[in-house]
């Protein structure tokens, strides 16, 4: 996703979610998020949460690059791209992105990336620990993860 600071500089976010328990594992924020940066984030998330068997993503340049493919293959992670123009193939992340856009990106006027990261960090904590999800039997992602 992308947005702009008050001074007009554009920034991007990379939102990574676990489809199983609806947990938002991380949101990376910077002016640019090339494939190498995506790989570093994914490695940090694997170190913290364990390795997925599959990554589902759109067809952005950072996801179709050889760098990501070359990292996934030896790690035994299957890359699954949604079809271009078919966001419903990734419906959960699209729903998440809509909530994130309304509740964070559209709700604040950011002065700098540090402020974006601080607000996003608080929102992620709330999303994962305080917000029940109907698909999880009205448990939060963390409650669901602990119950299973």
C-alpha positions as CSV (number, residue, x, y, z in Angstrom):
1,X,0.0,0.0,0.0
2,X,1.1,3.6,-0.3
3,X,0.3,7.0,1.2
4,X,2.1,10.4,1.6
5,X,3.5,12.4,4.4
6,X,2.4,16.0,5.0
7,X,5.3,17.2,2.9
8,X,4.2,15.1,0.0
9,X,6.8,12.4,0.2
10,X,5.3,9.1,-0.7
11,X,5.8,6.0,1.5
12,X,4.9,2.4,1.1
13,X,3.7,-0.3,3.5
14,X,4.1,-4.1,3.1
15,X,1.4,-5.9,5.1
16,X,2.1,-9.5,6.0
17,X,-0.7,-11.6,7.5
18,X,-1.2,-15.2,8.5
19,X,-4.4,-16.5,6.8
20,X,-4.9,-19.2,9.4
21,X,-5.3,-17.1,12.5
22,X,-5.8,-13.7,10.9
23,X,-2.7,-12.4,12.8
24,X,-1.0,-9.4,11.3
25,X,2.6,-10.5,11.5
26,X,4.1,-7.3,10.5
27,X,3.9,-4.1,8.5
28,X,7.1,-2.8,7.0
29,X,7.1,1.0,6.3
30,X,9.6,3.0,4.2
31,X,9.9,5.1,1.1
32,X,10.9,2.1,-1.0
33,X,10.4,-1.6,-0.4
34,X,12.4,-3.5,-3.0
35,X,12.6,-7.3,-3.2
36,X,15.7,-7.5,-1.0
37,X,13.9,-5.6,1.7
38,X,10.9,-7.9,1.4
39,X,13.2,-10.9,1.8
40,X,14.8,-9.5,4.9
41,X,11.3,-8.8,6.4
42,X,10.2,-12.4,5.6
43,X,13.3,-13.9,7.1
44,X,12.7,-11.9,10.4
45,X,9.1,-13.1,10.4
46,X,10.2,-16.7,9.9
47,X,12.7,-16.4,12.7
48,X,9.9,-15.1,15.0
49,X,6.8,-17.2,13.8
50,X,8.1,-20.1,11.9
51,X,8.2,-20.9,8.2
52,X,5.1,-20.9,6.0
53,X,4.6,-23.5,3.3
54,X,3.2,-20.9,0.9
55,X,3.2,-17.2,0.3
56,X,0.3,-15.7,-1.5
57,X,1.0,-12.3,-3.0
58,X,0.0,-9.9,-5.8
59,X,2.1,-9.2,-8.9
60,X,4.0,-6.2,-7.7
61,X,7.6,-5.9,-8.9
62,X,9.0,-6.8,-5.5
63,X,7.1,-10.1,-5.5
64,X,7.8,-11.3,-9.1
65,X,11.5,-10.6,-8.8
66,X,14.2,-13.3,-9.1
67,X,15.4,-12.2,-5.6
68,X,12.3,-13.4,-3.9
69,X,12.0,-16.6,-6.0
70,X,15.6,-17.4,-5.3
71,X,15.1,-17.0,-1.6
72,X,11.9,-19.0,-1.4
73,X,13.1,-22.1,-3.3
74,X,15.9,-23.2,-1.0
75,X,13.7,-22.4,2.0
76,X,11.0,-24.7,0.7
77,X,8.4,-21.9,0.4
78,X,6.0,-22.0,-2.5
79,X,5.2,-18.6,-4.1
80,X,1.6,-18.3,-5.2
81,X,0.7,-15.2,-7.1
82,X,-2.9,-14.1,-7.6
83,X,-4.0,-13.5,-11.1
84,X,-3.6,-9.8,-12.2
85,X,-6.8,-7.9,-11.7
86,X,-8.3,-10.6,-9.4
87,X,-8.0,-9.1,-5.9
88,X,-10.7,-11.5,-4.7
89,X,-8.2,-14.3,-4.9
90,X,-6.5,-12.6,-1.9
91,X,-9.8,-11.4,-0.3
92,X,-8.6,-11.5,3.3
93,X,-5.7,-9.2,2.7
94,X,-7.9,-6.9,0.7
95,X,-10.3,-6.7,3.6
96,X,-7.4,-6.1,6.0
97,X,-5.9,-3.4,3.7
98,X,-9.3,-1.6,3.6
99,X,-9.5,-1.5,7.4
100,X,-5.8,-0.4,7.5
101,X,-6.5,2.3,5.0
102,X,-9.6,3.7,6.8
103,X,-8.4,3.4,10.3
104,X,-4.7,4.4,9.9
105,X,-3.6,5.9,6.6
106,X,-6.8,8.0,6.0
107,X,-7.2,8.8,9.7
108,X,-3.9,10.5,10.3
109,X,-1.8,13.2,8.7
110,X,1.8,12.0,9.2
111,X,4.8,14.2,9.6
112,X,7.5,11.5,9.2
113,X,8.1,7.8,9.0
114,X,8.8,7.5,12.7
115,X,5.3,8.8,13.4
116,X,3.8,6.3,10.9
117,X,5.7,3.4,12.5
118,X,4.5,4.4,16.0
119,X,0.9,4.7,15.1
120,X,1.0,1.5,13.0
121,X,2.6,-0.4,15.9
122,X,-0.2,0.6,18.3
123,X,-2.8,-0.3,15.7
124,X,-1.2,-3.7,15.1
125,X,-1.3,-4.5,18.8
126,X,-4.9,-3.6,18.9
127,X,-5.7,-5.6,15.8
128,X,-4.0,-8.7,17.1
129,X,-4.9,-8.6,20.7
130,X,-8.2,-6.6,21.2
131,X,-10.2,-6.9,18.0
132,X,-12.4,-10.1,17.8
133,X,-12.9,-11.6,14.3
134,X,-16.1,-13.2,13.3
135,X,-14.2,-15.8,11.2
136,X,-12.4,-16.8,14.4
137,X,-15.5,-17.4,16.4
138,X,-15.2,-13.8,17.8
139,X,-11.8,-14.4,19.2
140,X,-8.8,-12.1,18.6
141,X,-6.0,-13.5,16.5
142,X,-3.9,-14.1,19.6
143,X,-6.7,-15.8,21.5
144,X,-7.4,-18.0,18.5
145,X,-3.7,-18.9,18.2
146,X,-3.4,-19.8,21.9
147,X,-6.7,-21.8,21.8
148,X,-5.6,-24.0,18.8
